[in-house]
């Protein structure tokens, strides 16, 4: 007889292949850019706190949407070189 835990796992397993290994490889390969993206996020947060700015204020100053600023601050947006250069220049 199977345990309740095994029965639960079998009943709720996904048919999709796990991306865990691929995701880990991607993070390893892009570690430098991810670190830079985090530094940018922290710099924006510091700027917001020091200048009493909201995400909407920062979005307007950068010429992007507030949703885009939220993605950067939450770490859910990976900034590539092209995008980074556009911000800096």
Biopython code that builds the backbone (N, CA, C, O; Angstrom):
import numpy as np
from Bio.PDB.StructureBuilder import StructureBuilder

atoms = [
    (1, "UNK", "N", (0.842, -1.183, 0.000)),
    (1, "UNK", "CA", (0.000, 0.000, 0.000)),
    (1, "UNK", "C", (0.893, 1.254, 0.000)),
    (1, "UNK", "O", (1.857, 1.342, 0.761)),
    (2, "UNK", "N", (0.561, 2.193, -0.845)),
    (2, "UNK", "CA", (1.345, 3.424, -0.957)),
    (2, "UNK", "C", (0.979, 4.387, 0.168)),
    (2, "UNK", "O", (-0.156, 4.431, 0.643)),
    (3, "UNK", "N", (1.992, 5.157, 0.572)),
    (3, "UNK", "CA", (1.740, 6.150, 1.620)),
    (3, "UNK", "C", (0.894, 7.292, 1.055)),
    (3, "UNK", "O", (0.783, 7.461, -0.160)),
    (4, "UNK", "N", (0.312, 8.057, 1.948)),
    (4, "UNK", "CA", (-0.499, 9.199, 1.515)),
    (4, "UNK", "C", (0.341, 10.202, 0.739)),
    (4, "UNK", "O", (-0.133, 10.809, -0.221)),
    (5, "UNK", "N", (1.583, 10.372, 1.158)),
    (5, "UNK", "CA", (2.461, 11.315, 0.468)),
    (5, "UNK", "C", (2.705, 10.883, -0.973)),
    (5, "UNK", "O", (2.635, 11.709, -1.882)),
    (6, "UNK", "N", (2.989, 9.610, -1.193)),
    (6, "UNK", "CA", (3.225, 9.095, -2.550)),
    (6, "UNK", "C", (1.957, 9.212, -3.383)),
    (6, "UNK", "O", (2.018, 9.608, -4.547)),
    (7, "UNK", "N", (0.822, 8.878, -2.811)),
    (7, "UNK", "CA", (-0.448, 9.003, -3.526)),
    (7, "UNK", "C", (-0.699, 10.456, -3.929)),
    (7, "UNK", "O", (-1.137, 10.728, -5.047)),
    (8, "UNK", "N", (-0.422, 11.382, -3.018)),
    (8, "UNK", "CA", (-0.607, 12.803, -3.314)),
    (8, "UNK", "C", (0.303, 13.237, -4.455)),
    (8, "UNK", "O", (-0.138, 13.908, -5.388)),
    (9, "UNK", "N", (1.585, 12.849, -4.377)),
    (9, "UNK", "CA", (2.535, 13.242, -5.420)),
    (9, "UNK", "C", (2.153, 12.661, -6.780)),
    (9, "UNK", "O", (2.243, 13.353, -7.794)),
    (10, "UNK", "N", (1.735, 11.420, -6.808)),
    (10, "UNK", "CA", (1.328, 10.811, -8.071)),
    (10, "UNK", "C", (0.082, 11.484, -8.639)),
    (10, "UNK", "O", (-0.031, 11.668, -9.851)),
    (11, "UNK", "N", (-0.843, 11.848, -7.768)),
    (11, "UNK", "CA", (-2.080, 12.490, -8.219)),
    (11, "UNK", "C", (-1.833, 13.906, -8.727)),
    (11, "UNK", "O", (-2.606, 14.415, -9.539)),
    (12, "UNK", "N", (-0.769, 14.541, -8.259)),
    (12, "UNK", "CA", (-0.533, 15.944, -8.597)),
    (12, "UNK", "C", (0.713, 16.166, -9.437)),
    (12, "UNK", "O", (1.179, 17.298, -9.562)),
    (13, "UNK", "N", (1.254, 15.110, -10.009)),
    (13, "UNK", "CA", (2.446, 15.286, -10.828)),
    (13, "UNK", "C", (2.107, 15.964, -12.149)),
    (13, "UNK", "O", (1.016, 15.801, -12.695)),
    (14, "UNK", "N", (3.051, 16.708, -12.632)),
    (14, "UNK", "CA", (2.874, 17.419, -13.891)),
    (14, "UNK", "C", (3.382, 16.552, -15.029)),
    (14, "UNK", "O", (4.329, 15.783, -14.864)),
    (15, "UNK", "N", (2.755, 16.681, -16.169)),
    (15, "UNK", "CA", (3.219, 15.964, -17.350)),
    (15, "UNK", "C", (4.369, 16.682, -18.033)),
    (15, "UNK", "O", (5.009, 16.129, -18.928)),
    (16, "UNK", "N", (4.634, 17.920, -17.612)),
    (16, "UNK", "CA", (5.695, 18.721, -18.217)),
    (16, "UNK", "C", (7.057, 18.348, -17.638)),
    (16, "UNK", "O", (7.180, 17.977, -16.471)),
    (17, "UNK", "N", (8.066, 18.458, -18.485)),
    (17, "UNK", "CA", (9.438, 18.215, -18.067)),
    (17, "UNK", "C", (9.897, 19.363, -17.173)),
    (17, "UNK", "O", (9.601, 20.525, -17.454)),
    (18, "UNK", "N", (10.604, 19.051, -16.116)),
    (18, "UNK", "CA", (11.110, 20.065, -15.207)),
    (18, "UNK", "C", (12.188, 20.901, -15.898)),
    (18, "UNK", "O", (12.998, 20.370, -16.658)),
    (19, "UNK", "N", (12.195, 22.192, -15.634)),
    (19, "UNK", "CA", (13.211, 23.086, -16.197)),
    (19, "UNK", "C", (14.260, 23.459, -15.156)),
    (19, "UNK", "O", (15.062, 24.364, -15.386)),
    (20, "UNK", "N", (14.266, 22.779, -14.024)),
    (20, "UNK", "CA", (15.166, 23.110, -12.927)),
    (20, "UNK", "C", (16.628, 23.126, -13.362)),
    (20, "UNK", "O", (17.348, 24.081, -13.068)),
    (21, "UNK", "N", (17.072, 22.090, -14.054)),
    (21, "UNK", "CA", (18.469, 22.009, -14.469)),
    (21, "UNK", "C", (18.782, 23.086, -15.495)),
    (21, "UNK", "O", (19.816, 23.747, -15.403)),
    (22, "UNK", "N", (17.907, 23.268, -16.465)),
    (22, "UNK", "CA", (18.123, 24.305, -17.478)),
    (22, "UNK", "C", (18.160, 25.692, -16.840)),
    (22, "UNK", "O", (18.989, 26.525, -17.206)),
    (23, "UNK", "N", (17.269, 25.936, -15.893)),
    (23, "UNK", "CA", (17.249, 27.230, -15.205)),
    (23, "UNK", "C", (18.536, 27.463, -14.418)),
    (23, "UNK", "O", (19.075, 28.570, -14.413)),
    (24, "UNK", "N", (19.025, 26.419, -13.755)),
    (24, "UNK", "CA", (20.271, 26.541, -12.983)),
    (24, "UNK", "C", (21.448, 26.830, -13.904)),
    (24, "UNK", "O", (22.307, 27.647, -13.574)),
    (25, "UNK", "N", (21.496, 26.167, -15.056)),
    (25, "UNK", "CA", (22.574, 26.425, -16.023)),
    (25, "UNK", "C", (22.491, 27.853, -16.537)),
    (25, "UNK", "O", (23.509, 28.532, -16.679)),
    (26, "UNK", "N", (21.263, 28.309, -16.819)),
    (26, "UNK", "CA", (21.097, 29.675, -17.317)),
    (26, "UNK", "C", (21.584, 30.684, -16.274)),
    (26, "UNK", "O", (22.279, 31.641, -16.615)),
    (27, "UNK", "N", (21.222, 30.473, -15.008)),
    (27, "UNK", "CA", (21.668, 31.391, -13.950)),
    (27, "UNK", "C", (23.184, 31.379, -13.811)),
    (27, "UNK", "O", (23.797, 32.424, -13.593)),
    (28, "UNK", "N", (23.796, 30.192, -13.936)),
    (28, "UNK", "CA", (25.250, 30.098, -13.859)),
    (28, "UNK", "C", (25.896, 30.835, -15.025)),
    (28, "UNK", "O", (26.849, 31.591, -14.833)),
    (29, "UNK", "N", (25.384, 30.620, -16.227)),
    (29, "UNK", "CA", (25.952, 31.245, -17.418)),
    (29, "UNK", "C", (25.764, 32.761, -17.435)),
    (29, "UNK", "O", (26.559, 33.477, -18.043)),
    (30, "UNK", "N", (24.730, 33.245, -16.778)),
    (30, "UNK", "CA", (24.419, 34.673, -16.785)),
    (30, "UNK", "C", (24.649, 35.343, -15.430)),
    (30, "UNK", "O", (24.075, 36.395, -15.148)),
    (31, "UNK", "N", (25.478, 34.740, -14.607)),
    (31, "UNK", "CA", (25.689, 35.229, -13.239)),
    (31, "UNK", "C", (26.159, 36.683, -13.217)),
    (31, "UNK", "O", (25.694, 37.462, -12.385)),
    (32, "UNK", "N", (27.057, 37.059, -14.102)),
    (32, "UNK", "CA", (27.574, 38.436, -14.103)),
    (32, "UNK", "C", (26.471, 39.438, -14.419)),
    (32, "UNK", "O", (26.367, 40.476, -13.766)),
    (33, "UNK", "N", (25.641, 39.129, -15.426)),
    (33, "UNK", "CA", (24.551, 40.042, -15.785)),
    (33, "UNK", "C", (23.479, 40.077, -14.713)),
    (33, "UNK", "O", (22.893, 41.129, -14.458)),
    (34, "UNK", "N", (23.215, 38.944, -14.083)),
    (34, "UNK", "CA", (22.237, 38.925, -13.005)),
    (34, "UNK", "C", (22.711, 39.770, -11.830)),
    (34, "UNK", "O", (21.926, 40.487, -11.210)),
    (35, "UNK", "N", (24.002, 39.679, -11.533)),
    (35, "UNK", "CA", (24.569, 40.491, -10.449)),
    (35, "UNK", "C", (24.444, 41.979, -10.782)),
    (35, "UNK", "O", (24.089, 42.784, -9.921)),
    (36, "UNK", "N", (24.731, 42.336, -12.016)),
    (36, "UNK", "CA", (24.605, 43.724, -12.444)),
    (36, "UNK", "C", (23.154, 44.184, -12.382)),
    (36, "UNK", "O", (22.875, 45.308, -11.964)),
    (37, "UNK", "N", (22.232, 43.320, -12.794)),
    (37, "UNK", "CA", (20.806, 43.656, -12.727)),
    (37, "UNK", "C", (20.368, 43.899, -11.289)),
    (37, "UNK", "O", (19.580, 44.805, -11.016)),
    (38, "UNK", "N", (20.887, 43.078, -10.366)),
    (38, "UNK", "CA", (20.567, 43.284, -8.952)),
    (38, "UNK", "C", (21.116, 44.620, -8.458)),
    (38, "UNK", "O", (20.445, 45.336, -7.715)),
    (39, "UNK", "N", (22.322, 44.947, -8.869)),
    (39, "UNK", "CA", (22.911, 46.229, -8.455)),
    (39, "UNK", "C", (22.095, 47.403, -8.979)),
    (39, "UNK", "O", (21.919, 48.404, -8.284)),
    (40, "UNK", "N", (21.600, 47.279, -10.197)),
    (40, "UNK", "CA", (20.756, 48.328, -10.764)),
    (40, "UNK", "C", (19.474, 48.450, -9.952)),
    (40, "UNK", "O", (19.038, 49.558, -9.639)),
    (41, "UNK", "N", (18.874, 47.322, -9.611)),
    (41, "UNK", "CA", (17.647, 47.333, -8.796)),
    (41, "UNK", "C", (17.884, 48.026, -7.468)),
    (41, "UNK", "O", (17.089, 48.865, -7.047)),
    (42, "UNK", "N", (18.987, 47.671, -6.804)),
    (42, "UNK", "CA", (19.289, 48.289, -5.510)),
    (42, "UNK", "C", (19.564, 49.781, -5.655)),
    (42, "UNK", "O", (19.170, 50.573, -4.799)),
    (43, "UNK", "N", (20.233, 50.164, -6.730)),
    (43, "UNK", "CA", (20.510, 51.580, -6.956)),
    (43, "UNK", "C", (19.206, 52.358, -7.159)),
    (43, "UNK", "O", (19.058, 53.470, -6.653)),
    (44, "UNK", "N", (18.275, 51.776, -7.893)),
    (44, "UNK", "CA", (16.982, 52.433, -8.105)),
    (44, "UNK", "C", (16.227, 52.540, -6.783)),
    (44, "UNK", "O", (15.625, 53.574, -6.492)),
    (45, "UNK", "N", (16.259, 51.467, -5.979)),
    (45, "UNK", "CA", (15.579, 51.511, -4.676)),
    (45, "UNK", "C", (16.194, 52.573, -3.769)),
    (45, "UNK", "O", (15.480, 53.310, -3.089)),
    (46, "UNK", "N", (17.515, 52.645, -3.764)),
    (46, "UNK", "CA", (18.188, 53.679, -2.962)),
    (46, "UNK", "C", (17.792, 55.070, -3.433)),
    (46, "UNK", "O", (17.509, 55.951, -2.621)),
    (47, "UNK", "N", (17.774, 55.265, -4.748)),
    (47, "UNK", "CA", (17.388, 56.548, -5.322)),
    (47, "UNK", "C", (15.967, 56.920, -4.902)),
    (47, "UNK", "O", (15.689, 58.060, -4.530)),
    (48, "UNK", "N", (15.070, 55.924, -4.971)),
    (48, "UNK", "CA", (13.674, 56.174, -4.611)),
    (48, "UNK", "C", (13.550, 56.587, -3.139)),
    (48, "UNK", "O", (12.824, 57.524, -2.806)),
    (49, "UNK", "N", (14.262, 55.881, -2.274)),
    (49, "UNK", "CA", (14.193, 56.198, -0.850)),
    (49, "UNK", "C", (14.823, 57.552, -0.542)),
    (49, "UNK", "O", (14.250, 58.353, 0.196)),
    (50, "UNK", "N", (15.995, 57.804, -1.104)),
    (50, "UNK", "CA", (16.706, 59.057, -0.834)),
    (50, "UNK", "C", (15.955, 60.280, -1.335)),
    (50, "UNK", "O", (16.045, 61.356, -0.745)),
    (51, "UNK", "N", (15.207, 60.111, -2.437)),
    (51, "UNK", "CA", (14.526, 61.240, -3.066)),
    (51, "UNK", "C", (13.008, 61.203, -2.907)),
    (51, "UNK", "O", (12.294, 61.987, -3.531)),
    (52, "UNK", "N", (12.520, 60.288, -2.068)),
    (52, "UNK", "CA", (11.078, 60.153, -1.806)),
    (52, "UNK", "C", (10.293, 60.035, -3.113)),
    (52, "UNK", "O", (9.309, 60.739, -3.337)),
    (53, "UNK", "N", (10.760, 59.122, -3.966)),
    (53, "UNK", "CA", (10.124, 58.891, -5.273)),
    (53, "UNK", "C", (9.315, 57.600, -5.253)),
    (53, "UNK", "O", (9.652, 56.651, -4.545)),
    (54, "UNK", "N", (8.266, 57.580, -6.026)),
    (54, "UNK", "CA", (7.462, 56.369, -6.194)),
    (54, "UNK", "C", (7.916, 55.649, -7.460)),
    (54, "UNK", "O", (8.727, 56.168, -8.227)),
    (55, "UNK", "N", (7.387, 54.458, -7.665)),
    (55, "UNK", "CA", (7.693, 53.727, -8.895)),
    (55, "UNK", "C", (7.180, 54.490, -10.110)),
    (55, "UNK", "O", (7.810, 54.484, -11.168)),
    (56, "UNK", "N", (6.051, 55.136, -9.955)),
    (56, "UNK", "CA", (5.514, 55.933, -11.064)),
    (56, "UNK", "C", (6.444, 57.095, -11.394)),
    (56, "UNK", "O", (6.661, 57.403, -12.566)),
    (57, "UNK", "N", (6.997, 57.746, -10.362)),
    (57, "UNK", "CA", (7.933, 58.852, -10.588)),
    (57, "UNK", "C", (9.159, 58.364, -11.361)),
    (57, "UNK", "O", (9.587, 58.991, -12.330)),
    (58, "UNK", "N", (9.713, 57.241, -10.919)),
    (58, "UNK", "CA", (10.911, 56.695, -11.567)),
    (58, "UNK", "C", (10.596, 56.278, -12.999)),
    (58, "UNK", "O", (11.389, 56.522, -13.908)),
    (59, "UNK", "N", (9.460, 55.660, -13.197)),
    (59, "UNK", "CA", (9.065, 55.242, -14.544)),
    (59, "UNK", "C", (8.972, 56.442, -15.478)),
    (59, "UNK", "O", (9.434, 56.392, -16.619)),
    (60, "UNK", "N", (8.376, 57.509, -14.987)),
    (60, "UNK", "CA", (8.248, 58.708, -15.815)),
    (60, "UNK", "C", (9.621, 59.291, -16.141)),
    (60, "UNK", "O", (9.867, 59.709, -17.273)),
    (61, "UNK", "N", (10.508, 59.320, -15.160)),
    (61, "UNK", "CA", (11.855, 59.857, -15.388)),
    (61, "UNK", "C", (12.656, 59.016, -16.377)),
    (61, "UNK", "O", (13.444, 59.548, -17.160)),
    (62, "UNK", "N", (12.450, 57.705, -16.338)),
    (62, "UNK", "CA", (13.182, 56.807, -17.229)),
    (62, "UNK", "C", (12.513, 56.625, -18.585)),
    (62, "UNK", "O", (13.121, 56.110, -19.524)),
    (63, "UNK", "N", (11.261, 57.050, -18.680)),
    (63, "UNK", "CA", (10.537, 56.892, -19.934)),
    (63, "UNK", "C", (10.072, 55.463, -20.174)),
    (63, "UNK", "O", (10.004, 54.997, -21.311)),
    (64, "UNK", "N", (9.750, 54.774, -19.073)),
    (64, "UNK", "CA", (9.252, 53.406, -19.165)),
    (64, "UNK", "C", (7.947, 53.312, -18.384)),
    (64, "UNK", "O", (7.539, 54.275, -17.734)),
    (65, "UNK", "N", (7.298, 52.166, -18.445)),
    (65, "UNK", "CA", (6.041, 51.999, -17.718)),
    (65, "UNK", "C", (6.321, 51.672, -16.248)),
    (65, "UNK", "O", (7.379, 51.133, -15.923)),
    (66, "UNK", "N", (5.380, 51.996, -15.364)),
    (66, "UNK", "CA", (5.533, 51.615, -13.954)),
    (66, "UNK", "C", (5.646, 50.093, -13.784)),
    (66, "UNK", "O", (6.322, 49.621, -12.869)),
    (67, "UNK", "N", (4.993, 49.331, -14.656)),
    (67, "UNK", "CA", (5.083, 47.876, -14.588)),
    (67, "UNK", "C", (6.507, 47.401, -14.868)),
    (67, "UNK", "O", (6.983, 46.445, -14.256)),
    (68, "UNK", "N", (7.184, 48.081, -15.805)),
    (68, "UNK", "CA", (8.558, 47.721, -16.124)),
    (68, "UNK", "C", (9.462, 47.982, -14.924)),
    (68, "UNK", "O", (10.334, 47.171, -14.612)),
    (69, "UNK", "N", (9.253, 49.120, -14.249)),
    (69, "UNK", "CA", (10.038, 49.429, -13.049)),
    (69, "UNK", "C", (9.773, 48.368, -11.987)),
    (69, "UNK", "O", (10.707, 47.922, -11.320)),
    (70, "UNK", "N", (8.542, 47.964, -11.822)),
    (70, "UNK", "CA", (8.201, 46.924, -10.846)),
    (70, "UNK", "C", (8.913, 45.615, -11.158)),
    (70, "UNK", "O", (9.396, 44.939, -10.249)),
    (71, "UNK", "N", (8.982, 45.252, -12.439)),
    (71, "UNK", "CA", (9.671, 44.024, -12.828)),
    (71, "UNK", "C", (11.160, 44.100, -12.503)),
    (71, "UNK", "O", (11.752, 43.118, -12.055)),
    (72, "UNK", "N", (11.760, 45.258, -12.727)),
    (72, "UNK", "CA", (13.181, 45.426, -12.423)),
    (72, "UNK", "C", (13.413, 45.332, -10.919)),
    (72, "UNK", "O", (14.335, 44.655, -10.464)),
    (73, "UNK", "N", (12.572, 46.011, -10.158)),
    (73, "UNK", "CA", (12.744, 46.022, -8.708)),
    (73, "UNK", "C", (12.481, 44.664, -8.078)),
    (73, "UNK", "O", (13.091, 44.323, -7.064)),
    (74, "UNK", "N", (11.588, 43.893, -8.662)),
    (74, "UNK", "CA", (11.268, 42.583, -8.097)),
    (74, "UNK", "C", (12.255, 41.507, -8.544)),
    (74, "UNK", "O", (12.262, 40.400, -8.005)),
    (75, "UNK", "N", (13.082, 41.836, -9.526)),
    (75, "UNK", "CA", (14.043, 40.859, -10.023)),
    (75, "UNK", "C", (13.456, 39.898, -11.031)),
    (75, "UNK", "O", (14.094, 38.905, -11.380)),
    (76, "UNK", "N", (12.271, 40.170, -11.500)),
    (76, "UNK", "CA", (11.654, 39.261, -12.459)),
    (76, "UNK", "C", (11.965, 39.645, -13.902)),
    (76, "UNK", "O", (11.480, 39.012, -14.840)),
    (77, "UNK", "N", (12.775, 40.685, -14.072)),
    (77, "UNK", "CA", (13.155, 41.098, -15.425)),
    (77, "UNK", "C", (14.669, 41.020, -15.539)),
    (77, "UNK", "O", (15.390, 41.673, -14.784)),
    (78, "UNK", "N", (15.145, 40.229, -16.475)),
    (78, "UNK", "CA", (16.568, 40.110, -16.747)),
    (78, "UNK", "C", (16.939, 41.162, -17.791)),
    (78, "UNK", "O", (16.418, 41.160, -18.907)),
    (79, "UNK", "N", (17.830, 42.042, -17.417)),
    (79, "UNK", "CA", (18.229, 43.118, -18.313)),
    (79, "UNK", "C", (19.418, 42.666, -19.156)),
    (79, "UNK", "O", (20.450, 42.279, -18.607)),
    (80, "UNK", "N", (19.291, 42.708, -20.453)),
    (80, "UNK", "CA", (20.396, 42.320, -21.303)),
    (80, "UNK", "C", (21.281, 43.531, -21.616)),
    (80, "UNK", "O", (20.946, 44.661, -21.260)),
    (81, "UNK", "N", (22.400, 43.288, -22.278)),
    (81, "UNK", "CA", (23.365, 44.339, -22.567)),
    (81, "UNK", "C", (22.755, 45.478, -23.375)),
    (81, "UNK", "O", (23.005, 46.649, -23.088)),
    (82, "UNK", "N", (21.964, 45.142, -24.375)),
    (82, "UNK", "CA", (21.351, 46.161, -25.229)),
    (82, "UNK", "C", (20.468, 47.095, -24.409)),
    (82, "UNK", "O", (20.514, 48.314, -24.572)),
    (83, "UNK", "N", (19.672, 46.514, -23.535)),
    (83, "UNK", "CA", (18.773, 47.306, -22.697)),
    (83, "UNK", "C", (19.562, 48.151, -21.701)),
    (83, "UNK", "O", (19.222, 49.308, -21.456)),
    (84, "UNK", "N", (20.621, 47.566, -21.127)),
    (84, "UNK", "CA", (21.456, 48.283, -20.169)),
    (84, "UNK", "C", (22.120, 49.492, -20.816)),
    (84, "UNK", "O", (22.143, 50.578, -20.236)),
    (85, "UNK", "N", (22.649, 49.306, -21.998)),
    (85, "UNK", "CA", (23.311, 50.412, -22.709)),
    (85, "UNK", "C", (22.312, 51.517, -23.020)),
    (85, "UNK", "O", (22.646, 52.698, -22.931)),
    (86, "UNK", "N", (21.102, 51.146, -23.380)),
    (86, "UNK", "CA", (20.066, 52.141, -23.676)),
    (86, "UNK", "C", (19.785, 52.995, -22.437)),
    (86, "UNK", "O", (19.566, 54.202, -22.550)),
    (87, "UNK", "N", (19.793, 52.370, -21.259)),
    (87, "UNK", "CA", (19.547, 53.104, -20.007)),
    (87, "UNK", "C", (20.691, 54.039, -19.675)),
    (87, "UNK", "O", (20.477, 55.174, -19.249)),
    (88, "UNK", "N", (21.913, 53.553, -19.874)),
    (88, "UNK", "CA", (23.104, 54.300, -19.469)),
    (88, "UNK", "C", (23.358, 55.487, -20.400)),
    (88, "UNK", "O", (23.757, 56.562, -19.953)),
    (89, "UNK", "N", (23.124, 55.282, -21.693)),
    (89, "UNK", "CA", (23.454, 56.348, -22.668)),
    (89, "UNK", "C", (22.339, 57.316, -22.842)),
    (89, "UNK", "O", (22.459, 58.262, -23.620)),
]
sb = StructureBuilder()
sb.init_structure("model")
sb.init_model(0)
sb.init_chain("A")
sb.init_seg("    ")
for serial, (resi, resn, name, xyz) in enumerate(atoms, 1):
    if name == "N":
        sb.init_residue(resn, " ", resi, " ")
    sb.init_atom(name, np.array(xyz, "f"), 0.0, 1.0, " ", f" {name:<3s}", serial, name[0])
structure = sb.get_structure()
